[in-house]
Structure formats: C-alpha cells, structure tokens
Amino acid sequence: MRLSDQAAAAAGLTALEIERLAEVARAAAQAGSLALREHLGRLERIREKGRAGDLVTEADEAAETAVLELLSAQTPELGVLAEETGQSALKSDLQWCVDPLDGTTNFAHGFPFFATSVGLTWRGQPLLGALAAPALEQFFWAAPGLGAWCNDNRLAVSGCEELGSSLLATGFAYDRHTRLDNNYAEFCWFTHRSRGVRRAGAAALDLAYVAAGRLDGYWERGLSPWDLAAGVALVEQAGGIVSRYDGSPLELGEGRLIACAPGLHRALVEGLSAIRPLDGASFGAPELDAP
C-alpha cells in the first residue's frame, strides 16, 4: 500500500476532505508561483543563509508569504513547516510542508527549472501535494483516490526495467564540499551504467518528472521535508516506488531517498549498496561487461 494512501487512511480523511485539502494545496502552490513570476528577472537581493551555496532571495520570501497567507486562511487548524520561516506550532497530526522556491540558484540565474512546492503530511508521512513550475508552464498535483496530474494530463511513471536503458536524476547537497559522503561516487557509478544522469537542481521537480515518466529514477541525499513531501505523493500516486536507499519504507526526516519506476527499484537499491563513497575505487569505470 502506498505511503500516501496509508497516511490518508490513518488520518481518517474522507474522500471529500482529501479533495478539499488537495484544492487548498493547488491554490497555495499557484499563489507562490504567481509571486515567483513577479520577481523573475527582477531580483535585487541574493544572499546566502549560512551554508555556502544555500541562497535566499526576495522571491523566496514573497512566495512563502503568499503561500502561508492562503494556508492560514483556508486551514488555520493545521501546522506548517516552511523553508524560510520554520515550523509553526503543531496543531494536529496534519502538517503542510512548504518550499516556496525549490531551485533558488536556478531562479537567480534565469534557469527555468524551479517551482513552488506545497505538500501535506500526516505524522511525517507524505499524503498529498501540489507543485507549480511557472517558467515551464507546468502544474503538478496528486492526492489519494484522485491520482497524479500535470496540467490536464494524468501521470504514470515509466515502464523502464533495465538500468542500462534508464534516464536518471540526482543532486548534490550543500555540504558536498566538506563531506566525503557527497554523492559523487554514486553519480559516477550510475552515469556509467545508464543512458545518463541529470542534475537540474530542484528536487521537487525531479520527483515530478519521475511521476510523469520523463525520468525513470531519482536518488539524492541531504534533503529536507519541504523538498520531498509533494513530490513523494506525486511519484506514489503515479504508480512509482519511493523508499530509503536500502529499499525499506521512506522516512521523510532522513533526507535521502530513491524514487523510480517499479521495474528499476531493485537495480537502484543494489547499485547504491554496492557503492562505497569513502573508497576512491568507487569512482572507477565499470567492467566491460557491465550493462
């Protein structure tokens, strides 16, 4: 059973309640997206938040304000965990996870791969969510019983079953400069064994692209709940698998995951278990008979 379906059942939500909450998530993501449109190409301040490369701009702040105002008006009974302003008081087991601008570095450089992401969790389990990517003119959302969608098109993950035929995506955490566990070895290993690995710099959109079947699989470490909540629901509701690196059920707070087409899950789990990030040999090319 999907984690998002389990969360909806455990929360005791009716179909009507799920539909209403999905509508709120869509409206909130759209509100953030409108704020991003207003600031695109007009930034006056770009600064770091304490970690090298971890940027924040007035666009992040304006989008988060727009999202939080809508959530406060529509669901005052629910708590919120937002990237820029932190966590509000937990009022129930349901909590919104908000990334007002996933892909801030992309946005600051005019690279169109960025979005506002709004996910709903129950006791830390992704339940539903929405994702608005204004520069791409794509709007994603998903909820239990309602499926996963992009604009007017229902989504389904790819049918890829061979690692050698797959297109994958990943990312690199902000602490990659100071940690040997930085995903570089994994990137090299999978690059040699797949058709390619993309690194576009927006985790929520990477997950949405897995849900849409445009990417066959994705893995990454160093992520936060607001990066993942909406995207995990999208992948699951599109028929994909989301898990820890070892294949066990996802724990959102751990910040690392696999998301993929069902036919690729075993290959990604086995690949990640075979890589030793602290061992320089992991960076070597595969044997000639590798797929």
C-alpha positions as CSV (number, residue, x, y, z in Angstrom):
1,M,0.0,0.0,0.0
2,R,1.3,3.5,-0.9
3,L,2.6,5.6,2.0
4,S,0.3,8.4,0.9
5,D,-2.7,6.1,0.9
6,Q,-1.7,4.8,4.3
7,A,-1.4,8.3,5.6
8,A,-4.9,9.2,4.3
9,A,-6.4,6.1,5.9
10,A,-4.6,6.6,9.2
11,A,-5.7,10.2,9.3
12,G,-9.3,9.1,8.9
13,L,-9.8,11.5,6.0
14,T,-12.9,11.1,3.9
15,A,-12.8,11.5,0.1
16,L,-14.4,14.9,0.4
17,E,-11.8,16.0,2.9
18,I,-9.0,14.8,0.7
19,E,-10.5,16.6,-2.3
20,R,-10.7,19.9,-0.3
21,L,-7.2,19.6,1.1
22,A,-5.9,18.9,-2.5
23,E,-7.7,22.0,-3.7
24,V,-6.0,24.1,-0.9
25,A,-2.6,22.7,-1.9
26,R,-3.2,23.6,-5.5
27,A,-4.3,27.1,-4.6
28,A,-1.3,27.6,-2.3
29,A,1.2,26.4,-5.0
30,Q,-0.4,28.7,-7.5
31,A,-0.2,31.6,-5.1
32,G,3.5,31.0,-4.6
33,S,4.0,30.6,-8.3
34,L,2.4,34.0,-9.1
35,A,4.9,35.7,-6.7
36,L,7.8,33.9,-8.4
37,R,6.6,35.2,-11.8
38,E,6.5,38.8,-10.4
39,H,10.2,38.5,-9.3
40,L,11.6,36.6,-12.2
41,G,14.4,38.6,-13.8
42,R,13.9,41.4,-11.2
43,L,15.9,40.3,-8.2
44,E,17.6,42.9,-6.1
45,R,19.0,40.8,-3.3
46,I,20.7,37.4,-3.4
47,R,22.3,36.2,-0.2
48,E,23.5,33.0,1.5
49,K,21.7,31.6,4.5
50,G,24.8,30.4,6.3
51,R,25.8,27.5,4.2
52,A,27.9,28.0,1.0
53,G,25.6,28.0,-2.0
54,D,22.4,27.9,0.0
55,L,20.7,31.0,-1.4
56,V,17.7,33.0,-0.5
57,T,16.1,35.9,-2.4
58,E,13.2,38.3,-2.1
59,A,11.4,35.9,-4.4
60,D,11.6,33.0,-1.8
61,E,10.3,35.3,0.8
62,A,7.4,36.8,-1.2
63,A,6.3,33.3,-2.4
64,E,6.4,31.9,1.1
65,T,4.3,34.8,2.4
66,A,1.7,34.2,-0.3
67,V,1.6,30.5,0.4
68,L,1.4,30.9,4.2
69,E,-1.3,33.6,4.0
70,L,-3.5,31.3,1.9
71,L,-2.9,28.2,4.1
72,S,-3.6,30.3,7.3
73,A,-6.9,31.5,5.8
74,Q,-8.0,28.1,4.4
75,T,-6.7,25.6,7.0
76,P,-5.9,27.5,10.3
77,E,-6.2,24.3,12.2
78,L,-3.2,22.8,10.5
79,G,0.5,23.3,11.3
80,V,3.1,24.4,8.8
81,L,6.8,23.6,8.2
82,A,8.2,26.2,5.8
83,E,11.7,26.5,4.5
84,E,12.3,30.2,5.3
85,T,10.2,30.8,8.4
86,G,10.4,27.4,10.1
87,Q,7.8,25.4,11.9
88,S,4.6,26.8,13.4
89,A,3.0,25.2,16.5
90,L,1.8,21.7,15.7
91,K,-2.0,21.9,16.0
92,S,-2.7,18.4,14.6
93,D,-1.0,15.4,13.1
94,L,-1.5,17.0,9.7
95,Q,1.1,19.5,8.6
96,W,1.9,21.4,5.5
97,C,5.4,21.3,4.2
98,V,6.2,24.4,2.1
99,D,9.2,25.1,-0.2
100,P,8.3,28.5,-1.7
101,L,11.1,28.3,-4.3
102,D,12.6,24.9,-5.0
103,G,15.6,25.7,-7.2
104,T,16.6,29.2,-5.9
105,T,20.0,29.0,-7.6
106,N,18.3,28.2,-10.9
107,F,15.8,31.1,-10.4
108,A,18.6,33.5,-9.6
109,H,20.4,32.6,-12.9
110,G,17.2,32.6,-15.0
111,F,17.4,28.8,-15.5
112,P,13.7,27.7,-15.8
113,F,13.8,24.6,-13.6
114,F,12.2,25.9,-10.3
115,A,8.9,25.6,-8.6
116,T,6.7,26.3,-5.6
117,S,6.1,23.0,-3.7
118,V,3.3,22.5,-1.1
119,G,2.9,19.1,0.4
120,L,0.7,17.8,3.2
121,T,2.0,15.2,5.7
122,W,0.4,13.1,8.4
123,R,2.8,12.4,11.3
124,G,5.6,13.0,8.9
125,Q,4.3,10.8,6.1
126,P,3.6,12.5,2.7
127,L,-0.1,12.5,1.9
128,L,-0.8,14.9,-1.0
129,G,0.7,17.9,-2.6
130,A,1.0,20.3,-5.5
131,L,3.9,21.8,-7.4
132,A,3.7,24.9,-9.7
133,A,6.6,25.5,-12.2
134,P,5.8,28.9,-13.7
135,A,8.6,29.2,-16.2
136,L,7.8,25.7,-17.6
137,E,4.1,26.4,-17.5
138,Q,3.6,23.1,-15.7
139,F,1.3,22.4,-12.7
140,F,1.6,19.1,-10.9
141,W,-0.6,17.7,-8.1
142,A,-1.6,14.4,-6.6
143,A,-3.8,13.0,-3.8
144,P,-5.0,9.6,-2.7
145,G,-8.0,8.5,-4.7
146,L,-7.5,11.3,-7.2
147,G,-4.3,10.2,-8.9
148,A,-1.4,12.3,-10.1
149,W,-1.7,15.1,-12.7
150,C,0.3,17.6,-14.8
151,N,-2.0,20.3,-16.2
152,D,-4.8,18.3,-17.7
153,N,-2.9,15.1,-18.2
154,R,-3.0,12.1,-15.8
155,L,0.5,10.9,-14.9
156,A,2.1,7.5,-14.8
157,V,5.7,6.5,-14.2
158,S,7.7,4.9,-16.9
159,G,7.8,1.2,-17.7
160,C,11.6,1.1,-17.7
161,E,13.0,-2.1,-16.2
162,E,16.7,-2.0,-17.3
163,L,19.2,0.2,-15.7
164,G,21.1,0.4,-19.0
165,S,18.0,1.9,-20.7
166,S,17.2,4.4,-18.0
167,L,17.5,8.1,-17.7
168,L,18.1,9.0,-14.0
169,A,18.4,12.2,-12.0
170,T,20.2,13.2,-8.8
171,G,21.5,16.2,-6.9
172,F,24.3,17.2,-4.6
173,A,23.7,18.6,-1.1
174,Y,25.1,21.9,0.2
175,D,27.6,20.1,2.4
176,R,29.2,18.3,-0.5
177,H,32.3,20.5,-0.2
178,T,33.0,19.3,3.3
179,R,31.8,15.6,3.3
180,L,33.2,12.5,1.5
181,D,29.6,11.1,1.6
182,N,28.7,13.6,-1.1
183,N,27.0,11.5,-3.8
184,Y,29.9,11.9,-6.3
185,A,30.7,8.2,-6.3
186,E,27.1,7.3,-6.8
187,F,26.8,9.8,-9.7
188,C,29.8,8.3,-11.5
189,W,28.7,4.7,-10.9
190,F,25.2,5.3,-12.3
191,T,26.4,7.5,-15.1
192,H,28.5,4.6,-16.5
193,R,25.6,2.2,-16.2
194,S,22.6,4.2,-17.5
195,R,21.8,6.3,-20.5
196,G,22.5,9.3,-18.4
197,V,22.2,11.1,-15.1
198,R,20.8,14.6,-15.0
199,R,21.4,17.1,-12.2
200,A,18.9,20.0,-12.7
201,G,18.9,21.4,-9.1
202,A,15.3,21.2,-7.9
203,A,14.4,18.0,-6.0
204,A,10.6,18.5,-6.1
205,L,10.7,18.9,-9.9
206,D,12.9,15.9,-10.3
207,L,10.3,13.9,-8.4
208,A,7.5,15.3,-10.5
209,Y,9.4,14.3,-13.7
210,V,9.7,10.8,-12.3
211,A,5.9,10.8,-11.8
212,A,5.5,12.0,-15.3
213,G,7.7,9.2,-16.8
214,R,10.2,11.7,-18.1
215,L,12.8,10.4,-15.8
216,D,12.9,6.7,-14.9
217,G,14.5,7.1,-11.5
218,Y,16.0,9.5,-9.0
219,W,18.1,9.3,-5.8
220,E,19.5,12.0,-3.6
221,R,20.7,12.7,0.0
222,G,20.7,15.8,2.2
223,L,17.1,16.8,1.5
224,S,14.5,18.4,3.8
225,P,10.8,17.5,4.2
226,W,9.7,20.6,2.2
227,D,11.8,19.3,-0.7
228,L,10.1,16.0,-0.7
229,A,6.6,16.0,0.7
230,A,4.7,17.0,-2.5
231,G,7.0,15.1,-4.9
232,V,6.8,11.8,-3.0
233,A,3.0,11.9,-3.2
234,L,3.2,12.6,-6.9
235,V,5.5,9.6,-7.6
236,E,3.4,7.2,-5.5
237,Q,0.1,8.3,-6.9
238,A,1.6,7.9,-10.4
239,G,2.4,4.3,-9.7
240,G,6.1,4.6,-8.7
241,I,8.1,3.4,-5.7
242,V,9.7,5.6,-3.1
243,S,12.0,4.2,-0.4
244,R,15.2,4.6,1.6
245,Y,18.4,3.7,-0.1
246,D,18.2,0.1,1.3
247,G,14.7,-0.4,-0.1
248,S,12.9,-0.1,3.2
249,P,10.0,2.3,3.7
250,L,10.8,6.0,3.4
251,E,11.4,8.2,6.5
252,L,11.0,11.7,5.3
253,G,13.2,13.2,8.0
254,E,16.2,11.2,6.9
255,G,16.6,13.3,3.8
256,R,17.7,10.6,1.4
257,L,15.5,8.5,-0.9
258,I,15.1,6.5,-4.1
259,A,12.1,7.3,-6.3
260,C,11.6,5.3,-9.5
261,A,9.6,3.2,-11.8
262,P,8.8,-0.2,-10.1
263,G,10.9,-2.1,-12.6
264,L,14.1,-0.2,-11.6
265,H,13.8,-0.2,-7.9
266,R,15.9,-3.3,-7.3
267,A,18.6,-2.1,-9.6
268,L,18.9,1.3,-7.8
269,V,18.9,-0.3,-4.3
270,E,21.6,-2.8,-5.4
271,G,23.6,-0.1,-7.1
272,L,23.6,2.1,-4.0
273,S,24.5,-0.8,-1.7
274,A,27.5,-1.6,-4.0
275,I,29.0,1.8,-3.9
276,R,31.4,2.8,-1.2
277,P,31.6,6.6,-1.1
278,L,34.7,6.7,1.1
279,D,36.6,4.4,-1.2
280,G,38.2,6.1,-4.2
281,A,37.9,2.9,-6.2
282,S,34.2,3.6,-6.4
283,F,34.9,6.3,-9.0
284,G,36.3,3.9,-11.5
285,A,34.7,2.9,-14.8
286,P,32.6,-0.3,-14.8
287,E,33.9,-3.6,-16.1
288,L,33.5,-4.1,-19.8
289,D,30.6,-6.5,-19.4
290,A,28.6,-4.1,-17.2
291,P,25.2,-3.1,-18.6
